[in-house]
Structures are given as C-alpha cells and as structure tokens.
Amino acid sequence: MSAEQTPLSIDVTMPREEVALVIVNGYLDVDTATELHHHLANQVHHGRRHLLLDLSSVPFMDSSGINIILKAYKETRQVGGSVGLIDPAPAVQRILDLTGVSLTVPSFESADDALAGVGDAVSRP
C-alpha cells in the first residue's frame, strides 16, 4: 500500500435486527479485501441476512473488491437475504457498471433508501 492510499476502515451498525450497515472507508483492493470479507462473513454468521455496504468513501476498488461483493451477494441469497450498495464513489460505480455487478447488486443514494429497499432486493432474480 502506498503512502497516498487511505488505510481501510470498516464500521458496522445494525439499523434493524437482520440488517448490517457496513461503512467502508479507504481503498478496497487485494491488500484490504480480505478484511472486508471477514466483516461481512461475520455479520452473516451472526444472523444478519441483509448487508448494506456504504461505498461513498471508497475512492478505488479493484477486482478483489468486486469478488467480495459477489461472494456476499451469493452468501446472503442462500439465506434469503440481500446485498445493497450505498452511494458508490464515481470511480467505484464505473467499475460496477463495466463489470455488470450493478445489474445484479442494487445501488441506493442513501442509507435510508437502502433500508427502504431491503425487502425488494430479495425478490430480484
């Protein structure tokens, strides 16, 4: 990690019993993706079926970050849950669009919008 990169920080809150709001701050890449995966897997293990990832403070994400989002999507779908992304930074949104992830994992403008859409995301194919 270069000196210019922001170290990854992850804060988790539970706005509802089965929902974890995961606020990610910093670069999401091969050096930091495992840390995010551990946080998300821990939430699913503890019964949070719906994961909302706030990516507004993630200036860069590589394929490792995409992989973690898709793993979380698969794991939550297996338990009848969902993953939603909140306000991805423009560079991250571009990666999501180019890879087609934005077609599978919904994005929301705010945490309130994401919370309102928690049940809707489960019904998507």
C-alpha positions in Angstrom: 0.0 0.0 0.0 1.4 3.4 -1.0 1.6 6.3 1.4 -1.1 8.0 -0.7 -3.7 5.4 -0.1 -6.1 5.6 2.8 -6.0 2.6 5.0 -9.2 0.6 5.1 -11.6 1.2 8.0 -14.9 -0.6 8.4 -17.7 0.4 10.8 -20.7 -1.8 11.3 -24.0 -0.8 12.8 -27.3 -2.7 13.0 -30.2 -0.4 12.0 -32.5 -3.5 12.2 -32.2 -6.9 13.7 -31.4 -8.7 10.4 -29.6 -5.7 8.7 -26.0 -4.7 8.9 -24.9 -1.3 7.6 -21.2 -1.6 6.7 -19.5 1.7 6.2 -16.3 1.2 4.2 -13.6 3.9 4.1 -10.4 3.7 2.0 -9.0 1.6 -0.8 -10.7 -1.7 -1.4 -8.1 -3.8 -3.2 -6.1 -7.0 -3.0 -4.4 -5.8 0.3 -7.7 -5.0 2.1 -10.5 -7.1 0.6 -9.9 -10.0 3.0 -10.6 -7.7 5.9 -13.9 -6.7 4.4 -14.8 -10.3 3.7 -14.2 -11.2 7.3 -16.5 -8.4 8.5 -19.3 -9.4 6.0 -19.0 -13.2 6.8 -19.1 -12.4 10.5 -22.4 -10.5 10.0 -24.0 -13.3 8.1 -22.8 -15.8 10.7 -24.5 -13.8 13.4 -27.8 -13.7 11.5 -27.7 -10.5 9.5 -29.3 -11.6 6.2 -29.2 -8.2 4.6 -25.9 -6.3 4.1 -25.8 -2.7 3.1 -22.4 -1.5 2.1 -21.8 2.2 2.1 -19.1 2.7 -0.5 -19.2 6.5 -0.7 -15.7 6.8 0.9 -14.1 4.2 -1.3 -12.1 6.1 -3.9 -10.7 2.9 -5.6 -11.8 -0.7 -5.9 -10.2 -3.5 -7.9 -11.4 -7.0 -8.8 -10.8 -8.2 -5.3 -13.5 -5.8 -4.0 -15.8 -6.9 -6.8 -15.2 -10.5 -5.8 -16.0 -9.8 -2.1 -19.3 -8.1 -3.1 -20.3 -11.0 -5.3 -19.4 -13.5 -2.5 -21.5 -11.6 0.0 -24.3 -11.5 -2.6 -24.2 -15.3 -3.0 -24.0 -16.0 0.7 -26.9 -13.7 1.6 -29.1 -15.1 -1.2 -28.5 -18.6 0.2 -30.2 -17.4 3.5 -33.0 -15.4 1.8 -31.1 -12.1 2.2 -29.7 -9.4 0.0 -26.8 -7.0 -0.5 -27.2 -3.3 -1.4 -24.6 -0.7 -2.2 -25.0 2.8 -0.9 -23.7 5.8 -2.9 -20.6 4.2 -4.6 -18.0 6.8 -5.4 -17.9 7.6 -9.1 -14.8 5.5 -9.9 -16.3 2.6 -8.0 -19.6 3.0 -9.8 -17.8 2.9 -13.1 -16.2 -0.5 -12.1 -19.5 -1.8 -11.0 -21.1 -0.8 -14.3 -18.3 -2.1 -16.5 -18.3 -5.5 -14.8 -22.0 -5.8 -14.8 -22.2 -6.0 -11.0 -24.6 -3.1 -10.9 -27.1 -5.2 -12.9 -27.1 -7.8 -10.0 -26.5 -5.8 -6.9 -28.7 -2.7 -6.5 -27.2 0.7 -5.5 -29.0 3.3 -3.5 -28.4 7.0 -3.0 -28.6 6.9 0.8 -28.8 4.5 3.8 -32.5 5.4 4.2 -33.2 4.5 0.6 -31.3 1.2 1.1 -33.2 0.4 4.2 -36.5 1.0 2.4 -35.4 -1.3 -0.4 -34.1 -4.2 1.8 -37.2 -6.4 1.2 -37.3 -5.5 -2.5 -33.8 -6.7 -3.3 -34.7 -10.3 -2.2 -37.3 -10.7 -4.9 -34.8 -9.9 -7.7 -33.7 -12.9 -9.8 
